[in-house]
Amino acid sequence: RRFSGKTFVITGAFERFSREEMKSIILRKGGKVSGSVTSKTHALLAGEAPGSKLKKAQELGIEMWDEEKIKKLF
């Protein structure tokens, strides 16, 4: 399971996937989805207008995935 033991945060708007679809894919692949960015977050899935979660992820040095990277990894 590709995302086993990893926690993701989804923020912003996406063209290809709804946030619910992304959450479902992450859960199927063994990952977790959280509503807030912490030092335990593996990656922030950031769409358009990501808001304060992006800033927090940058401060913590969390990896960020844009829609192109999400398409490749899903």
LINWO-V980131 format. One record per residue. N is the residue number from 1. RES is the residue in one letter. OMEGA is omega in whole degrees, -180 to 180 (* if undefined). Layout:
n->N res->RES omega->OMEGA
n->N res->RES omega->OMEGA
This chain:
n->1 res->R omega->-169
n->2 res->R omega->-175
n->3 res->F omega->-176
n->4 res->S omega->178
n->5 res->G omega->-178
n->6 res->K omega->180
n->7 res->T omega->-178
n->8 res->F omega->173
n->9 res->V omega->-179
n->10 res->I omega->180
n->11 res->T omega->179
n->12 res->G omega->-177
n->13 res->A omega->-177
n->14 res->F omega->179
n->15 res->E omega->-170
n->16 res->R omega->-176
n->17 res->F omega->168
n->18 res->S omega->179
n->19 res->R omega->178
n->20 res->E omega->178
n->21 res->E omega->-180
n->22 res->M omega->179
n->23 res->K omega->-180
n->24 res->S omega->179
n->25 res->I omega->-180
n->26 res->I omega->-180
n->27 res->L omega->178
n->28 res->R omega->-178
n->29 res->K omega->173
n->30 res->G omega->-179
n->31 res->G omega->177
n->32 res->K omega->176
n->33 res->V omega->-180
n->34 res->S omega->178
n->35 res->G omega->-178
n->36 res->S omega->-179
n->37 res->V omega->175
n->38 res->T omega->179
n->39 res->S omega->179
n->40 res->K omega->179
n->41 res->T omega->178
n->42 res->H omega->-179
n->43 res->A omega->174
n->44 res->L omega->176
n->45 res->L omega->-169
n->46 res->A omega->175
n->47 res->G omega->179
n->48 res->E omega->179
n->49 res->A omega->-175
n->50 res->P omega->176
n->51 res->G omega->-171
n->52 res->S omega->180
n->53 res->K omega->178
n->54 res->L omega->-180
n->55 res->K omega->180
n->56 res->K omega->179
n->57 res->A omega->179
n->58 res->Q omega->179
n->59 res->E omega->-178
n->60 res->L omega->-180
n->61 res->G omega->-180
n->62 res->I omega->177
n->63 res->E omega->178
n->64 res->M omega->178
n->65 res->W omega->173
n->66 res->D omega->-175
n->67 res->E omega->178
n->68 res->E omega->-180
n->69 res->K omega->178
n->70 res->I omega->179
n->71 res->K omega->-179
n->72 res->K omega->-175
n->73 res->L omega->179
n->74 res->F omega->*
